[in-house]
């Protein structure tokens, strides 16, 4: 069956880009969870392109570098991180490129800056990110347990797996009638549960111990690289050689 591409409503963007540290790619390629439904997988596009990667990494990297370079002075580190996030938005505004995800980045950095400034604890700059990962961990796990795996919902939004027999949103949930696809989409959601759980398992002890440098390093190392890996694993299970259904054999008339 030929798949029918469908347009993405604008209000779906926050859901589909809700992956830690993902920013929009410069060339408009599939990013975030939407990359799972792409015909070909591009890790660079999936995590936001070169510019998106720089915008995602710069605030946290500057925070750690300035914090250590100034002898663990909190204020300069917060100013550097906040300034990097604001500059990213201003640059996109000047160039008239999409700023939705950049604004989301400013929000996250801003919450971290205010949190750390109010408590005076540099570790609290990363507290918001830990809460976000905890929420994603619980959310993705629940979608599997209740039989509505997140990857299945994403695939249903952008890939017409079956006839639209039940209205305009039927393709979003038609896959639930097929036990094979339902199991496959549940399996393809587990990499996200594992990613968020691994981040929490490594970063929470560092946060509680107040190891700011190691915490910042762990956040950077487990940000875009793990996100790209989870996207690739899900793509392989949904569309790649490990998960795509075999093409039907042609019929031969006697």
N, C-alpha and C positions, 0 to 999 in steps of 0.2 A: 504493500500500500504506500502510495506517495504521501509524505508528510506535508501538511499545509502549514506554512509559517503564519504566525499570528502576531499582531502588534502588541507591544507591552504597554498597558496603561501606565500613565505617569506615576500614579499613587502606589504602584507595586515596587518602585525602585528601592525604598528603604528596606523592605523585606528581603529582596534579592541581593542587596549589597550588604546585608547585615553580617559581615564577616570581619572579624577584628583585623584592622590595619589595611583594609582594601580600599583603594582610591580609584577614580575613573581613569581608564586608559586614554591616551591622547588620540588614538585613531578610531575610537568608538567600538572596539572589539568587545566580545562578550566578557563580562567581568563578574566577579563574585560567584554566587551560586548559579547564575545564568550560564556560566561557562560549561556546566555539566551537560547542557543540551546542545552544545555546539557540534557541528559536523567534524571539526578538527580541533584538538585541544592545544591551546597556547598558554603556557604557564605565565609568560610575561603579560599577555592581555588579561588573564584571569586575575592577577594581583594588581592590575592598574597601570601597566606600562612603566617605562623608566621614570617618567615624571611622577606618576602616582606612587611608585616605590620611594622616591626621594621625599615626597611630601609626607608619607606615612612614617618613614624611619627618622627623619631629621629631628623632630621635637624630642623624642626619647633619647636619641644619641647625644644631642646637644646638652640635654639635662644632665646625663651621666658625666660627659666630658667636662662641662663647666663646673659641676659639683666637685669633681675630684681635683680639677686644675686650681680652684680657688680655696683649696683646703677645707672642703665640705661646707662651703657657704651656701645656704639654701636660696637666698634671694636672687643672686645672679643666675643660678641654674633655672629658677622658675621664669625669670625674665627671658632667658635664652630660648627656653622651650615654648613659652607663649608667643614670643616674637616670631619664631619660625612658623608656627601655625597661622598666625595672622598674615604674615608675608605671603604664604601660599594662597590664601584667599584673595588678597589684594592683587597678586599677579594674575590670577584667573579672571578677576573682575576687569582688570585693565585689558587683558587679551580677549575678553568676552568669550571665555570657554566655560563649560559647565562647572558650577561651584557647589552643587548640592552636597557631594561627599566631602569637599573641602570644608564646608561649613560644619558638617558632622565631626570632622577632625578637630576643628576649633572648639566645638562643644566638649568633646572628650578631654582635650588638653586643658581647656579652661576649668573644667570640674576638678581635674587633677591638681592644677596650679592652686586653685582656691582651697581645696581640701588640705594640701600640704602647707600652704601659707597660714591657715587658721590653726592647725595643730602644731606647726613648727617641726614636724617630722618629715624628713625627705622621703621616707618609704611611702607615705600617704599619697605622693604623686601618682603611684601605681595602683592605689586602692580601687579607683573607679574601674580600671581595666579588669581587675580581679573579680569584681562584682558582675561585670558584663559577661565574663567567661563563665562564671558560675550560673548565671541566668541562661546562657546558651547551652551549657551542659545539661541542666535540668530540662530545658525546653526540648532539645533534640532527643533526649532519652525518652521523654514522655510521648513524643510523637510516635516513636517505635512501639512503646508499650501499649498504646491505645489503638494501634493499627492504622495510623495515618502518618507514616514516616515522612519527614520533611522533604527528602529528595523526591519522593513520589509527587508531592504537591507542586514542587518546583517544575518537575518534568511535565506534569499535567498542564501547567500554565503556558508552556512554550512549545510543547510537542503534542500534536493531535494523534494520540495512540489509537483512537477509535472513532466511530461516527458520532457526530453531535446529535445524539438521539434524545437527550434530556435537557435541552436548552443550551445557552451559550457557555455555561460553565461545566457542562457534562464531561468534557475531555479532561478537566482537572481531576475528576474522581473516578472516571471510567476504569482506570487501571486497577481499582480495588476489586473489580469483578474477576480479575485474572490472578489466581493464586501464585503463578510463577513470577509475574511482574511485581506483585505485592511483596513477595519474599526478596526479590532482587532489590527493590527500592529500600526495603528495611535494611538489607545488608549494606547498601550504598550509603546509608545514613550513619552507620556505626563509625566510619572514620572521623566524623565530626564529633561524636560523643567522645571518642578516644582522644582527639586533639584537645578539646576543651578540658577533659579530665587530666591529661598529661600536663597541660599548662598549670592547672591548679595544683597538681601534685608536686611540681617542681617549684613554682613561684610562691605559693603560700608559706612554706617553711622559711624561705628567704625573706619574705615580708615580715613575718613574726620575729625573725632574728635581727631585723633592721639592717640587713646586708644590701645597701642601696646599689652599690656598683654591680654586684652579682645579680641582683634582681633586675636591674636595667639591662644587663647583658643577656640574661635569660629571656626577657621579654622580646628583645630584638631577635635573638636566635630562634625563638619559638613563635615568632609572628608570621611574617610573610613566607618563610620556607615551609613551615608546617601547614599553612593555609594552602599553598600551592600543591603540596603533597596530598592533602585531603581532597582537594578539587580533582586532582588527577585520578586518585583511586575511585572516587565516585563516578567520574566520567568513564573510566574503564569498565566499571560494573554496569553502567547504564547503556553506554553507547560503544565502548571500545571492544576489542577482540575478546575480552573476558566476559562481556555481558550482553553484547548485541545478539538478537535472535538470528538464527540461520536463515538465509534467504530461501523462499519456497522453490522447489524443483519444478522446472517447466513440464507441462503435460504434453504427452505425445499421443496423437490420434492413432488408433490401430489401422 
